Amino acid sequence: WRWTGSKKNLASNEPLEVRKAMVERGYIEITVKRQADLLSVNRTSVHRPSKEQQEREDNVQLMHRIDETYIYETSLLRLSA
């Protein structure tokens, strides 16, 4: 059985980044998992942000610092209550 018009056949010669871009997250009839399978793309790579979308290291460190401060202050509030 061969689907001549399927995404799998259309995408077979495309680079990985192009195939990942073909996945339609809001498409109700075919799940992301199935689309990833048809496109021969690892499903986790579809959900993982690309390198351009990832946070810069200094932003990540700042967010960790904010988290630590928040946790420390909320624990102090609980101890004083």
PyMOL Python script that loads the backbone (N, CA, C, O; Angstrom):
from pymol import cmd

cmd.read_pdbstr("""\
ATOM      1  N   TRP A   1       0.848  -1.182   0.000  1.00  0.00           N
ATOM      2  CA  TRP A   1       0.000   0.000   0.000  1.00  0.00           C
ATOM      3  C   TRP A   1       0.883   1.232   0.000  1.00  0.00           C
ATOM      4  O   TRP A   1       1.740   1.371   0.873  1.00  0.00           O
ATOM      5  N   ARG A   2       0.699   2.119  -0.945  1.00  0.00           N
ATOM      6  CA  ARG A   2       1.558   3.294  -1.056  1.00  0.00           C
ATOM      7  C   ARG A   2       0.707   4.525  -1.309  1.00  0.00           C
ATOM      8  O   ARG A   2      -0.078   4.569  -2.257  1.00  0.00           O
ATOM      9  N   TRP A   3       0.867   5.503  -0.468  1.00  0.00           N
ATOM     10  CA  TRP A   3       0.160   6.776  -0.628  1.00  0.00           C
ATOM     11  C   TRP A   3       1.054   7.692  -1.458  1.00  0.00           C
ATOM     12  O   TRP A   3       2.092   8.143  -0.974  1.00  0.00           O
ATOM     13  N   THR A   4       0.677   7.964  -2.663  1.00  0.00           N
ATOM     14  CA  THR A   4       1.525   8.768  -3.533  1.00  0.00           C
ATOM     15  C   THR A   4       1.484  10.246  -3.165  1.00  0.00           C
ATOM     16  O   THR A   4       2.418  10.986  -3.477  1.00  0.00           O
ATOM     17  N   GLY A   5       0.424  10.683  -2.509  1.00  0.00           N
ATOM     18  CA  GLY A   5       0.314  12.103  -2.171  1.00  0.00           C
ATOM     19  C   GLY A   5       0.544  12.390  -0.701  1.00  0.00           C
ATOM     20  O   GLY A   5       0.250  13.495  -0.245  1.00  0.00           O
ATOM     21  N   SER A   6       1.058  11.434   0.054  1.00  0.00           N
ATOM     22  CA  SER A   6       1.205  11.640   1.494  1.00  0.00           C
ATOM     23  C   SER A   6       2.386  12.533   1.825  1.00  0.00           C
ATOM     24  O   SER A   6       3.297  12.715   1.017  1.00  0.00           O
ATOM     25  N   LYS A   7       2.352  13.085   3.028  1.00  0.00           N
ATOM     26  CA  LYS A   7       3.453  13.914   3.501  1.00  0.00           C
ATOM     27  C   LYS A   7       4.762  13.129   3.525  1.00  0.00           C
ATOM     28  O   LYS A   7       5.831  13.684   3.273  1.00  0.00           O
ATOM     29  N   LYS A   8       4.672  11.836   3.828  1.00  0.00           N
ATOM     30  CA  LYS A   8       5.886  11.035   3.913  1.00  0.00           C
ATOM     31  C   LYS A   8       6.621  11.015   2.578  1.00  0.00           C
ATOM     32  O   LYS A   8       7.843  11.163   2.541  1.00  0.00           O
ATOM     33  N   ASN A   9       5.884  10.832   1.482  1.00  0.00           N
ATOM     34  CA  ASN A   9       6.525  10.811   0.173  1.00  0.00           C
ATOM     35  C   ASN A   9       6.993  12.199  -0.246  1.00  0.00           C
ATOM     36  O   ASN A   9       8.044  12.336  -0.873  1.00  0.00           O
ATOM     37  N   LEU A  10       6.230  13.218   0.091  1.00  0.00           N
ATOM     38  CA  LEU A  10       6.627  14.579  -0.256  1.00  0.00           C
ATOM     39  C   LEU A  10       7.876  14.994   0.504  1.00  0.00           C
ATOM     40  O   LEU A  10       8.707  15.737  -0.019  1.00  0.00           O
ATOM     41  N   ALA A  11       8.009  14.520   1.728  1.00  0.00           N
ATOM     42  CA  ALA A  11       9.082  14.977   2.608  1.00  0.00           C
ATOM     43  C   ALA A  11      10.316  14.088   2.574  1.00  0.00           C
ATOM     44  O   ALA A  11      11.317  14.405   3.217  1.00  0.00           O
ATOM     45  N   SER A  12      10.267  12.997   1.847  1.00  0.00           N
ATOM     46  CA  SER A  12      11.365  12.035   1.929  1.00  0.00           C
ATOM     47  C   SER A  12      12.719  12.613   1.538  1.00  0.00           C
ATOM     48  O   SER A  12      13.745  12.142   2.029  1.00  0.00           O
ATOM     49  N   ASN A  13      12.752  13.601   0.686  1.00  0.00           N
ATOM     50  CA  ASN A  13      14.021  14.195   0.264  1.00  0.00           C
ATOM     51  C   ASN A  13      14.306  15.536   0.927  1.00  0.00           C
ATOM     52  O   ASN A  13      15.303  16.182   0.605  1.00  0.00           O
ATOM     53  N   GLU A  14      13.456  15.958   1.837  1.00  0.00           N
ATOM     54  CA  GLU A  14      13.612  17.260   2.479  1.00  0.00           C
ATOM     55  C   GLU A  14      14.538  17.156   3.689  1.00  0.00           C
ATOM     56  O   GLU A  14      14.599  16.107   4.331  1.00  0.00           O
ATOM     57  N   PRO A  15      15.262  18.237   4.010  1.00  0.00           N
ATOM     58  CA  PRO A  15      16.095  18.246   5.228  1.00  0.00           C
ATOM     59  C   PRO A  15      15.238  18.167   6.487  1.00  0.00           C
ATOM     60  O   PRO A  15      14.043  18.458   6.457  1.00  0.00           O
ATOM     61  N   LEU A  16      15.853  17.778   7.573  1.00  0.00           N
ATOM     62  CA  LEU A  16      15.154  17.588   8.838  1.00  0.00           C
ATOM     63  C   LEU A  16      14.387  18.831   9.281  1.00  0.00           C
ATOM     64  O   LEU A  16      13.226  18.724   9.676  1.00  0.00           O
ATOM     65  N   GLU A  17      15.010  20.001   9.224  1.00  0.00           N
ATOM     66  CA  GLU A  17      14.346  21.234   9.682  1.00  0.00           C
ATOM     67  C   GLU A  17      13.092  21.530   8.868  1.00  0.00           C
ATOM     68  O   GLU A  17      12.103  22.019   9.414  1.00  0.00           O
ATOM     69  N   VAL A  18      13.121  21.242   7.583  1.00  0.00           N
ATOM     70  CA  VAL A  18      11.950  21.458   6.725  1.00  0.00           C
ATOM     71  C   VAL A  18      10.845  20.490   7.108  1.00  0.00           C
ATOM     72  O   VAL A  18       9.675  20.867   7.178  1.00  0.00           O
ATOM     73  N   ARG A  19      11.223  19.224   7.357  1.00  0.00           N
ATOM     74  CA  ARG A  19      10.218  18.226   7.751  1.00  0.00           C
ATOM     75  C   ARG A  19       9.587  18.581   9.096  1.00  0.00           C
ATOM     76  O   ARG A  19       8.382  18.408   9.280  1.00  0.00           O
ATOM     77  N   LYS A  20      10.406  19.082  10.049  1.00  0.00           N
ATOM     78  CA  LYS A  20       9.845  19.482  11.351  1.00  0.00           C
ATOM     79  C   LYS A  20       8.871  20.638  11.178  1.00  0.00           C
ATOM     80  O   LYS A  20       7.863  20.708  11.881  1.00  0.00           O
ATOM     81  N   ALA A  21       9.160  21.541  10.254  1.00  0.00           N
ATOM     82  CA  ALA A  21       8.280  22.688  10.018  1.00  0.00           C
ATOM     83  C   ALA A  21       6.950  22.274   9.391  1.00  0.00           C
ATOM     84  O   ALA A  21       5.974  23.021   9.460  1.00  0.00           O
ATOM     85  N   MET A  22       6.908  21.099   8.784  1.00  0.00           N
ATOM     86  CA  MET A  22       5.667  20.617   8.163  1.00  0.00           C
ATOM     87  C   MET A  22       4.637  20.149   9.187  1.00  0.00           C
ATOM     88  O   MET A  22       3.456  20.043   8.859  1.00  0.00           O
ATOM     89  N   VAL A  23       5.054  19.871  10.403  1.00  0.00           N
ATOM     90  CA  VAL A  23       4.139  19.378  11.431  1.00  0.00           C
ATOM     91  C   VAL A  23       3.177  20.498  11.820  1.00  0.00           C
ATOM     92  O   VAL A  23       3.596  21.608  12.147  1.00  0.00           O
ATOM     93  N   GLU A  24       1.892  20.189  11.781  1.00  0.00           N
ATOM     94  CA  GLU A  24       0.848  21.153  12.120  1.00  0.00           C
ATOM     95  C   GLU A  24       0.295  20.799  13.497  1.00  0.00           C
ATOM     96  O   GLU A  24      -0.409  19.800  13.647  1.00  0.00           O
ATOM     97  N   ARG A  25       0.608  21.605  14.489  1.00  0.00           N
ATOM     98  CA  ARG A  25       0.205  21.281  15.863  1.00  0.00           C
ATOM     99  C   ARG A  25      -1.294  21.362  16.096  1.00  0.00           C
ATOM    100  O   ARG A  25      -1.818  20.592  16.901  1.00  0.00           O
ATOM    101  N   GLY A  26      -1.992  22.242  15.441  1.00  0.00           N
ATOM    102  CA  GLY A  26      -3.425  22.402  15.667  1.00  0.00           C
ATOM    103  C   GLY A  26      -4.293  21.518  14.795  1.00  0.00           C
ATOM    104  O   GLY A  26      -5.518  21.631  14.829  1.00  0.00           O
ATOM    105  N   TYR A  27      -3.684  20.642  14.016  1.00  0.00           N
ATOM    106  CA  TYR A  27      -4.432  19.792  13.087  1.00  0.00           C
ATOM    107  C   TYR A  27      -5.123  18.681  13.862  1.00  0.00           C
ATOM    108  O   TYR A  27      -4.459  17.851  14.481  1.00  0.00           O
ATOM    109  N   ILE A  28      -6.435  18.659  13.832  1.00  0.00           N
ATOM    110  CA  ILE A  28      -7.218  17.755  14.679  1.00  0.00           C
ATOM    111  C   ILE A  28      -7.229  16.319  14.149  1.00  0.00           C
ATOM    112  O   ILE A  28      -7.205  15.374  14.938  1.00  0.00           O
ATOM    113  N   GLU A  29      -7.266  16.144  12.842  1.00  0.00           N
ATOM    114  CA  GLU A  29      -7.456  14.810  12.274  1.00  0.00           C
ATOM    115  C   GLU A  29      -6.225  13.907  12.393  1.00  0.00           C
ATOM    116  O   GLU A  29      -6.367  12.686  12.474  1.00  0.00           O
ATOM    117  N   ILE A  30      -5.026  14.483  12.406  1.00  0.00           N
ATOM    118  CA  ILE A  30      -3.809  13.682  12.530  1.00  0.00           C
ATOM    119  C   ILE A  30      -3.001  14.241  13.698  1.00  0.00           C
ATOM    120  O   ILE A  30      -2.662  15.424  13.713  1.00  0.00           O
ATOM    121  N   THR A  31      -2.698  13.399  14.665  1.00  0.00           N
ATOM    122  CA  THR A  31      -1.966  13.848  15.840  1.00  0.00           C
ATOM    123  C   THR A  31      -0.533  14.229  15.481  1.00  0.00           C
ATOM    124  O   THR A  31      -0.013  13.834  14.438  1.00  0.00           O
ATOM    125  N   VAL A  32       0.091  15.001  16.360  1.00  0.00           N
ATOM    126  CA  VAL A  32       1.490  15.388  16.171  1.00  0.00           C
ATOM    127  C   VAL A  32       2.361  14.128  16.117  1.00  0.00           C
ATOM    128  O   VAL A  32       3.298  14.046  15.323  1.00  0.00           O
ATOM    129  N   LYS A  33       2.046  13.161  16.960  1.00  0.00           N
ATOM    130  CA  LYS A  33       2.803  11.909  16.977  1.00  0.00           C
ATOM    131  C   LYS A  33       2.752  11.216  15.618  1.00  0.00           C
ATOM    132  O   LYS A  33       3.775  10.758  15.107  1.00  0.00           O
ATOM    133  N   ARG A  34       1.575  11.145  15.046  1.00  0.00           N
ATOM    134  CA  ARG A  34       1.418  10.481  13.737  1.00  0.00           C
ATOM    135  C   ARG A  34       2.111  11.276  12.630  1.00  0.00           C
ATOM    136  O   ARG A  34       2.763  10.694  11.763  1.00  0.00           O
ATOM    137  N   GLN A  35       1.970  12.610  12.656  1.00  0.00           N
ATOM    138  CA  GLN A  35       2.632  13.438  11.655  1.00  0.00           C
ATOM    139  C   GLN A  35       4.152  13.267  11.734  1.00  0.00           C
ATOM    140  O   GLN A  35       4.823  13.156  10.708  1.00  0.00           O
ATOM    141  N   ALA A  36       4.684  13.245  12.948  1.00  0.00           N
ATOM    142  CA  ALA A  36       6.122  13.063  13.126  1.00  0.00           C
ATOM    143  C   ALA A  36       6.553  11.717  12.557  1.00  0.00           C
ATOM    144  O   ALA A  36       7.602  11.611  11.922  1.00  0.00           O
ATOM    145  N   ASP A  37       5.747  10.700  12.784  1.00  0.00           N
ATOM    146  CA  ASP A  37       6.047   9.381  12.258  1.00  0.00           C
ATOM    147  C   ASP A  37       6.034   9.395  10.731  1.00  0.00           C
ATOM    148  O   ASP A  37       6.939   8.849  10.099  1.00  0.00           O
ATOM    149  N   LEU A  38       5.024  10.008  10.141  1.00  0.00           N
ATOM    150  CA  LEU A  38       4.928  10.082   8.683  1.00  0.00           C
ATOM    151  C   LEU A  38       6.096  10.841   8.062  1.00  0.00           C
ATOM    152  O   LEU A  38       6.544  10.523   6.961  1.00  0.00           O
ATOM    153  N   LEU A  39       6.578  11.845   8.783  1.00  0.00           N
ATOM    154  CA  LEU A  39       7.667  12.673   8.278  1.00  0.00           C
ATOM    155  C   LEU A  39       9.051  12.147   8.667  1.00  0.00           C
ATOM    156  O   LEU A  39      10.069  12.755   8.335  1.00  0.00           O
ATOM    157  N   SER A  40       9.079  11.017   9.369  1.00  0.00           N
ATOM    158  CA  SER A  40      10.329  10.423   9.856  1.00  0.00           C
ATOM    159  C   SER A  40      11.110  11.415  10.703  1.00  0.00           C
ATOM    160  O   SER A  40      12.313  11.603  10.527  1.00  0.00           O
ATOM    161  N   VAL A  41      10.390  12.048  11.631  1.00  0.00           N
ATOM    162  CA  VAL A  41      10.964  13.033  12.540  1.00  0.00           C
ATOM    163  C   VAL A  41      10.729  12.541  13.960  1.00  0.00           C
ATOM    164  O   VAL A  41       9.644  12.050  14.272  1.00  0.00           O
ATOM    165  N   ASN A  42      11.724  12.666  14.815  1.00  0.00           N
ATOM    166  CA  ASN A  42      11.561  12.319  16.213  1.00  0.00           C
ATOM    167  C   ASN A  42      10.547  13.276  16.839  1.00  0.00           C
ATOM    168  O   ASN A  42      10.684  14.493  16.716  1.00  0.00           O
ATOM    169  N   ARG A  43       9.538  12.734  17.506  1.00  0.00           N
ATOM    170  CA  ARG A  43       8.465  13.569  18.050  1.00  0.00           C
ATOM    171  C   ARG A  43       8.975  14.586  19.065  1.00  0.00           C
ATOM    172  O   ARG A  43       8.465  15.705  19.111  1.00  0.00           O
ATOM    173  N   THR A  44       9.961  14.231  19.875  1.00  0.00           N
ATOM    174  CA  THR A  44      10.467  15.185  20.865  1.00  0.00           C
ATOM    175  C   THR A  44      11.165  16.365  20.200  1.00  0.00           C
ATOM    176  O   THR A  44      11.171  17.472  20.741  1.00  0.00           O
ATOM    177  N   SER A  45      11.753  16.132  19.029  1.00  0.00           N
ATOM    178  CA  SER A  45      12.409  17.248  18.342  1.00  0.00           C
ATOM    179  C   SER A  45      11.396  18.236  17.787  1.00  0.00           C
ATOM    180  O   SER A  45      11.725  19.399  17.553  1.00  0.00           O
ATOM    181  N   VAL A  46      10.171  17.782  17.575  1.00  0.00           N
ATOM    182  CA  VAL A  46       9.113  18.687  17.117  1.00  0.00           C
ATOM    183  C   VAL A  46       8.711  19.619  18.254  1.00  0.00           C
ATOM    184  O   VAL A  46       8.435  20.796  18.023  1.00  0.00           O
ATOM    185  N   HIS A  47       8.675  19.101  19.477  1.00  0.00           N
ATOM    186  CA  HIS A  47       8.262  19.893  20.625  1.00  0.00           C
ATOM    187  C   HIS A  47       9.383  20.745  21.197  1.00  0.00           C
ATOM    188  O   HIS A  47       9.122  21.764  21.837  1.00  0.00           O
ATOM    189  N   ARG A  48      10.617  20.344  20.975  1.00  0.00           N
ATOM    190  CA  ARG A  48      11.770  21.073  21.509  1.00  0.00           C
ATOM    191  C   ARG A  48      11.981  22.346  20.693  1.00  0.00           C
ATOM    192  O   ARG A  48      11.933  22.311  19.463  1.00  0.00           O
ATOM    193  N   PRO A  49      12.213  23.468  21.371  1.00  0.00           N
ATOM    194  CA  PRO A  49      12.443  24.708  20.607  1.00  0.00           C
ATOM    195  C   PRO A  49      13.746  24.631  19.824  1.00  0.00           C
ATOM    196  O   PRO A  49      14.706  23.981  20.237  1.00  0.00           O
ATOM    197  N   SER A  50      13.753  25.305  18.693  1.00  0.00           N
ATOM    198  CA  SER A  50      14.982  25.334  17.900  1.00  0.00           C
ATOM    199  C   SER A  50      16.030  26.175  18.618  1.00  0.00           C
ATOM    200  O   SER A  50      15.713  26.865  19.587  1.00  0.00           O
ATOM    201  N   LYS A  51      17.254  26.125  18.158  1.00  0.00           N
ATOM    202  CA  LYS A  51      18.335  26.854  18.820  1.00  0.00           C
ATOM    203  C   LYS A  51      18.081  28.357  18.818  1.00  0.00           C
ATOM    204  O   LYS A  51      18.499  29.054  19.742  1.00  0.00           O
ATOM    205  N   GLU A  52      17.400  28.864  17.791  1.00  0.00           N
ATOM    206  CA  GLU A  52      17.103  30.297  17.744  1.00  0.00           C
ATOM    207  C   GLU A  52      16.087  30.691  18.814  1.00  0.00           C
ATOM    208  O   GLU A  52      16.072  31.837  19.266  1.00  0.00           O
ATOM    209  N   GLN A  53      15.236  29.742  19.221  1.00  0.00           N
ATOM    210  CA  GLN A  53      14.185  30.028  20.187  1.00  0.00           C
ATOM    211  C   GLN A  53      14.613  29.782  21.628  1.00  0.00           C
ATOM    212  O   GLN A  53      13.889  30.165  22.547  1.00  0.00           O
ATOM    213  N   GLN A  54      15.744  29.166  21.852  1.00  0.00           N
ATOM    214  CA  GLN A  54      16.175  28.856  23.205  1.00  0.00           C
ATOM    215  C   GLN A  54      16.638  30.122  23.919  1.00  0.00           C
ATOM    216  O   GLN A  54      17.115  31.071  23.297  1.00  0.00           O
ATOM    217  N   GLU A  55      16.484  30.107  25.238  1.00  0.00           N
ATOM    218  CA  GLU A  55      16.880  31.255  26.055  1.00  0.00           C
ATOM    219  C   GLU A  55      18.392  31.402  26.097  1.00  0.00           C
ATOM    220  O   GLU A  55      19.128  30.415  26.073  1.00  0.00           O
ATOM    221  N   ARG A  56      18.838  32.633  26.160  1.00  0.00           N
ATOM    222  CA  ARG A  56      20.262  32.886  26.343  1.00  0.00           C
ATOM    223  C   ARG A  56      20.660  32.469  27.749  1.00  0.00           C
ATOM    224  O   ARG A  56      19.838  32.492  28.665  1.00  0.00           O
ATOM    225  N   GLU A  57      21.920  32.088  27.920  1.00  0.00           N
ATOM    226  CA  GLU A  57      22.412  31.585  29.206  1.00  0.00           C
ATOM    227  C   GLU A  57      22.241  32.608  30.318  1.00  0.00           C
ATOM    228  O   GLU A  57      21.881  32.239  31.436  1.00  0.00           O
ATOM    229  N   ASP A  58      22.490  33.884  30.040  1.00  0.00           N
ATOM    230  CA  ASP A  58      22.340  34.885  31.091  1.00  0.00           C
ATOM    231  C   ASP A  58      20.883  35.033  31.516  1.00  0.00           C
ATOM    232  O   ASP A  58      20.611  35.313  32.683  1.00  0.00           O
ATOM    233  N   ASN A  59      19.943  34.851  30.592  1.00  0.00           N
ATOM    234  CA  ASN A  59      18.526  34.879  30.956  1.00  0.00           C
ATOM    235  C   ASN A  59      18.165  33.688  31.839  1.00  0.00           C
ATOM    236  O   ASN A  59      17.412  33.826  32.803  1.00  0.00           O
ATOM    237  N   VAL A  60      18.700  32.530  31.507  1.00  0.00           N
ATOM    238  CA  VAL A  60      18.429  31.317  32.295  1.00  0.00           C
ATOM    239  C   VAL A  60      18.960  31.499  33.719  1.00  0.00           C
ATOM    240  O   VAL A  60      18.278  31.155  34.685  1.00  0.00           O
ATOM    241  N   GLN A  61      20.166  32.034  33.850  1.00  0.00           N
ATOM    242  CA  GLN A  61      20.741  32.261  35.179  1.00  0.00           C
ATOM    243  C   GLN A  61      19.896  33.254  35.971  1.00  0.00           C
ATOM    244  O   GLN A  61      19.675  33.064  37.167  1.00  0.00           O
ATOM    245  N   LEU A  62      19.427  34.300  35.321  1.00  0.00           N
ATOM    246  CA  LEU A  62      18.573  35.288  35.990  1.00  0.00           C
ATOM    247  C   LEU A  62      17.264  34.648  36.449  1.00  0.00           C
ATOM    248  O   LEU A  62      16.803  34.913  37.560  1.00  0.00           O
ATOM    249  N   MET A  63      16.664  33.813  35.609  1.00  0.00           N
ATOM    250  CA  MET A  63      15.412  33.144  35.996  1.00  0.00           C
ATOM    251  C   MET A  63      15.627  32.212  37.187  1.00  0.00           C
ATOM    252  O   MET A  63      14.774  32.124  38.070  1.00  0.00           O
ATOM    253  N   HIS A  64      16.763  31.518  37.211  1.00  0.00           N
ATOM    254  CA  HIS A  64      17.073  30.654  38.359  1.00  0.00           C
ATOM    255  C   HIS A  64      17.227  31.489  39.629  1.00  0.00           C
ATOM    256  O   HIS A  64      16.765  31.097  40.701  1.00  0.00           O
ATOM    257  N   ARG A  65      17.863  32.615  39.500  1.00  0.00           N
ATOM    258  CA  ARG A  65      18.056  33.511  40.658  1.00  0.00           C
ATOM    259  C   ARG A  65      16.720  34.018  41.187  1.00  0.00           C
ATOM    260  O   ARG A  65      16.509  34.076  42.398  1.00  0.00           O
ATOM    261  N   ILE A  66      15.820  34.386  40.280  1.00  0.00           N
ATOM    262  CA  ILE A  66      14.472  34.833  40.673  1.00  0.00           C
ATOM    263  C   ILE A  66      13.743  33.697  41.383  1.00  0.00           C
ATOM    264  O   ILE A  66      13.101  33.919  42.410  1.00  0.00           O
ATOM    265  N   ASP A  67      13.838  32.480  40.842  1.00  0.00           N
ATOM    266  CA  ASP A  67      13.204  31.318  41.478  1.00  0.00           C
ATOM    267  C   ASP A  67      13.743  31.095  42.887  1.00  0.00           C
ATOM    268  O   ASP A  67      12.974  30.869  43.822  1.00  0.00           O
ATOM    269  N   GLU A  68      15.061  31.159  43.038  1.00  0.00           N
ATOM    270  CA  GLU A  68      15.673  30.958  44.357  1.00  0.00           C
ATOM    271  C   GLU A  68      15.188  32.014  45.347  1.00  0.00           C
ATOM    272  O   GLU A  68      14.872  31.696  46.493  1.00  0.00           O
ATOM    273  N   THR A  69      15.131  33.265  44.908  1.00  0.00           N
ATOM    274  CA  THR A  69      14.669  34.354  45.773  1.00  0.00           C
ATOM    275  C   THR A  69      13.214  34.137  46.184  1.00  0.00           C
ATOM    276  O   THR A  69      12.861  34.297  47.352  1.00  0.00           O
ATOM    277  N   TYR A  70      12.377  33.772  45.217  1.00  0.00           N
ATOM    278  CA  TYR A  70      10.959  33.554  45.494  1.00  0.00           C
ATOM    279  C   TYR A  70      10.779  32.410  46.494  1.00  0.00           C
ATOM    280  O   TYR A  70      10.015  32.531  47.452  1.00  0.00           O
ATOM    281  N   ILE A  71      11.479  31.313  46.269  1.00  0.00           N
ATOM    282  CA  ILE A  71      11.359  30.158  47.166  1.00  0.00           C
ATOM    283  C   ILE A  71      11.842  30.519  48.569  1.00  0.00           C
ATOM    284  O   ILE A  71      11.209  30.147  49.557  1.00  0.00           O
ATOM    285  N   TYR A  72      12.947  31.235  48.660  1.00  0.00           N
ATOM    286  CA  TYR A  72      13.501  31.636  49.952  1.00  0.00           C
ATOM    287  C   TYR A  72      12.509  32.536  50.697  1.00  0.00           C
ATOM    288  O   TYR A  72      12.238  32.316  51.878  1.00  0.00           O
ATOM    289  N   GLU A  73      11.972  33.541  50.013  1.00  0.00           N
ATOM    290  CA  GLU A  73      11.054  34.475  50.668  1.00  0.00           C
ATOM    291  C   GLU A  73       9.746  33.802  51.077  1.00  0.00           C
ATOM    292  O   GLU A  73       9.225  34.083  52.157  1.00  0.00           O
ATOM    293  N   THR A  74       9.210  32.927  50.242  1.00  0.00           N
ATOM    294  CA  THR A  74       7.959  32.253  50.605  1.00  0.00           C
ATOM    295  C   THR A  74       8.173  31.300  51.771  1.00  0.00           C
ATOM    296  O   THR A  74       7.280  31.129  52.600  1.00  0.00           O
ATOM    297  N   SER A  75       9.356  30.673  51.844  1.00  0.00           N
ATOM    298  CA  SER A  75       9.610  29.787  52.990  1.00  0.00           C
ATOM    299  C   SER A  75       9.748  30.608  54.278  1.00  0.00           C
ATOM    300  O   SER A  75       9.341  30.149  55.345  1.00  0.00           O
ATOM    301  N   LEU A  76      10.315  31.812  54.190  1.00  0.00           N
ATOM    302  CA  LEU A  76      10.395  32.676  55.369  1.00  0.00           C
ATOM    303  C   LEU A  76       9.005  33.100  55.831  1.00  0.00           C
ATOM    304  O   LEU A  76       8.737  33.145  57.031  1.00  0.00           O
ATOM    305  N   LEU A  77       8.130  33.407  54.896  1.00  0.00           N
ATOM    306  CA  LEU A  77       6.767  33.799  55.238  1.00  0.00           C
ATOM    307  C   LEU A  77       6.033  32.655  55.930  1.00  0.00           C
ATOM    308  O   LEU A  77       5.279  32.890  56.874  1.00  0.00           O
ATOM    309  N   ARG A  78       6.236  31.446  55.485  1.00  0.00           N
ATOM    310  CA  ARG A  78       5.574  30.297  56.094  1.00  0.00           C
ATOM    311  C   ARG A  78       6.102  30.047  57.508  1.00  0.00           C
ATOM    312  O   ARG A  78       5.341  29.666  58.397  1.00  0.00           O
ATOM    313  N   LEU A  79       7.402  30.261  57.714  1.00  0.00           N
ATOM    314  CA  LEU A  79       7.981  30.045  59.031  1.00  0.00           C
ATOM    315  C   LEU A  79       7.490  31.099  60.032  1.00  0.00           C
ATOM    316  O   LEU A  79       7.318  30.815  61.217  1.00  0.00           O
ATOM    317  N   SER A  80       7.269  32.317  59.532  1.00  0.00           N
ATOM    318  CA  SER A  80       6.856  33.388  60.446  1.00  0.00           C
ATOM    319  C   SER A  80       5.359  33.345  60.738  1.00  0.00           C
ATOM    320  O   SER A  80       4.900  34.009  61.667  1.00  0.00           O
ATOM    321  N   ALA A  81       4.599  32.592  59.979  1.00  0.00           N
ATOM    322  CA  ALA A  81       3.151  32.542  60.170  1.00  0.00           C
ATOM    323  C   ALA A  81       2.732  31.598  61.280  1.00  0.00           C
ATOM    324  O   ALA A  81       1.540  31.456  61.552  1.00  0.00           O
TER     325      ALA A  81
END
""", "prot")
cmd.dss("prot")
cmd.show_as("cartoon", "prot")
cmd.util.cbc("prot")
cmd.orient("prot")
